[in-house]
């Protein structure tokens, strides 16, 4: 099953840009298809691969940077942008 996710990450820190950049960098290195913009990051892939990557990313984020809020919208199916 293919999964499309819109993810936003809000580290609860004054210097929030480095954690956001690192989260996006880690998602891009995950092997999933990732599109980022100023508002959110879209992640696309097989359900289990996406959920495993998001779980590992969230755990790493909390362990590395502490408190943060993640918001996500999940949609079954392929909603990748078409050029």
Secondary structure, DSSP 8 states (H G I E B T S, - for coil): -EEEEEEEEEESSSS-HHHHHHHHHHHHTTTSEEEE-SS-EEEEEEHHHHHHHHHHHHHHHHHHH--EEEEEEEEES------
